[in-house]
Amino acid sequence: MAFDKDAFLTALDSMSVMELNDLVKAIEEKFGVSAASMAAPAQGGGGAAAAAVEEKTEFNVVLLEAGANKVGVIKAVRELTGLGLKEAKDLVDGAPKNVKEAIAKADAEAAVKKLVEAGAKAELK
């Protein structure tokens, strides 16, 4: 009996998430494998590849330069960091510098957007 890939894929396409989960568990038990362990060798093997696959969860907001509207950028930095006027000015004058470190992606993107709207050049790292 020949294996019909198209029929198999059609059957998979019609399965619910729960049915697919049960199928994966059955394959793991039958062949003594784990779906999780199979992902790393496909990426080149080793623990380093598995770590590289993980999504980055913490980001740094880096002020590259103040731009033409330095006062607006200082205000934006003060609002983002809670720094005093002198500290915020020193941070802006010392660019490139980290404005915020180890924050969530959504917060970091919002901070970069606020700095760019104020006239600065900023990026996520």
Buried (B, 14 or more C-beta within 10 A) or exposed (E): EEEEEEEEEEEEEEEEEEEEEEEEEEEBEEEEEEEEEEEBEEEEEEEEBBEEEEEEEEBBBBBEEBBEBBEBBBBBBBEBBEBEEEBBBBBBEEBEBEBBEEBEEEEBBBBBEBBBEBBBBBBBE
